[in-house]
Amino acid sequence: MRRIGDVGVPHTIYYLVELLDFLRPVDPEAVFDLIAHALLQGGARHGYQFESLATDRFAEIMGVYLADHRGLFADSERREKLIACLDIFVEAGWPKARPCCIDCPNCSDWAKGSSRSMRNSLGCISYPALHS
């Protein structure tokens, strides 16, 4: 599955993400890592972030992760992957990524479009759900 994430075109990445989400209950850590890999590699390279179905599905899956698997993001490497995935969608002009961050005092500059260096210096991951 990792190899598919390396080279997949948007259509392929979409179905890979669907399959991985189906497998999430079995191993949420591995599934998140594979989804992030697919988005950051083949997905980003081939424009997955510009597909409307992709953005909506990403929002749904991340909502489940933040609600049911919040502890996964205590790991700084996994938080960085989430931020990188968010960055891809924000840079593509996806408006839903910014509002979910505006209420967080640690992330409000990121949500308003600050530089990548500012976003990387934040001690949190840009989702208020993780601060409660």
C-alpha positions in Angstrom: 0.0 0.0 0.0 2.9 2.3 0.7 4.2 1.9 -2.8 0.8 2.8 -4.2 0.9 6.0 -2.1 4.3 6.8 -3.7 3.0 6.9 -7.3 -0.8 7.0 -7.2 -2.7 9.5 -9.3 -5.7 11.2 -7.6 -8.2 8.6 -8.5 -6.0 5.8 -7.1 -5.1 7.8 -4.0 -8.8 8.4 -3.3 -9.6 4.6 -3.4 -6.5 3.9 -1.4 -7.6 6.3 1.3 -11.1 4.7 1.3 -9.6 1.2 1.8 -7.3 2.5 4.5 -10.1 4.2 6.3 -12.0 0.9 6.3 -9.0 -0.7 7.9 -8.6 2.0 10.5 -10.3 0.2 13.4 -7.6 -2.6 13.2 -4.5 -0.4 13.4 -5.3 3.4 13.5 -1.6 4.4 13.8 -0.5 2.5 10.7 -3.5 3.6 8.8 -2.9 7.3 9.6 0.7 7.0 8.6 -0.2 5.4 5.3 -2.8 8.0 4.6 -0.4 10.8 5.3 2.2 9.2 3.2 -0.2 8.8 0.3 -1.3 12.4 0.5 2.2 13.8 0.9 3.8 11.7 -1.8 1.9 10.6 -4.9 -1.2 12.6 -3.9 0.5 16.0 -3.6 2.6 15.3 -6.7 -0.4 14.5 -8.9 -2.9 17.1 -7.5 -5.1 15.0 -5.2 -5.5 18.1 -3.0 -7.4 19.9 -5.8 -10.2 17.3 -6.0 -13.3 18.3 -4.1 -14.1 14.7 -3.1 -10.6 14.4 -1.7 -10.9 17.5 0.5 -14.3 16.4 1.9 -13.1 12.9 2.6 -9.9 14.1 4.2 -12.0 16.4 6.5 -14.2 13.4 7.5 -11.3 11.1 8.2 -9.4 13.7 10.2 -12.5 14.4 12.2 -12.7 10.8 13.2 -9.0 10.7 14.1 -9.3 13.8 16.2 -12.4 12.6 18.0 -11.6 8.9 18.4 -7.8 8.7 18.2 -6.5 12.0 19.7 -3.7 10.2 21.5 -2.0 9.4 18.3 -1.0 13.0 17.9 1.0 13.1 21.1 3.8 11.9 18.9 5.5 14.9 17.3 6.3 13.1 14.1 2.6 12.2 13.5 1.6 15.8 14.4 4.0 17.1 11.8 2.5 14.8 9.2 -1.0 16.1 10.0 0.2 19.7 9.7 1.9 18.9 6.4 -1.3 17.3 5.1 -3.3 20.4 6.2 -0.7 22.6 4.5 -1.2 20.9 1.2 -5.0 21.5 1.3 -4.7 25.0 2.6 -2.1 25.9 -0.1 -4.5 24.4 -2.7 -7.1 26.9 -1.6 -9.2 24.6 0.5 -11.2 26.9 2.8 -12.4 24.3 5.3 -8.9 23.8 6.8 -8.5 27.4 8.1 -11.7 27.8 10.1 -11.1 24.7 12.2 -8.0 26.4 13.6 -9.0 30.0 14.1 -10.4 29.5 17.7 -7.1 28.1 18.9 -5.0 30.8 20.5 -1.8 28.9 19.7 -2.8 28.4 16.0 -4.6 31.6 15.1 -1.6 33.0 13.2 -1.3 29.7 11.3 -5.0 29.8 10.5 -4.7 33.3 9.2 -2.0 32.3 6.7 1.3 32.9 8.5 4.6 31.6 7.1 5.5 27.9 7.2 8.3 28.7 9.7 5.7 30.2 12.1 3.5 27.2 11.7 6.4 24.8 12.3 7.3 26.7 15.5 3.9 26.1 17.1 3.7 23.8 20.0 0.4 22.3 19.0 -1.1 20.9 15.8 -3.6 23.5 14.6 -6.8 21.8 15.7 -8.6 23.1 18.7 -10.0 19.6 19.4 -6.5 18.6 20.5 -6.3 21.4 23.1 -9.3 20.4 25.1 
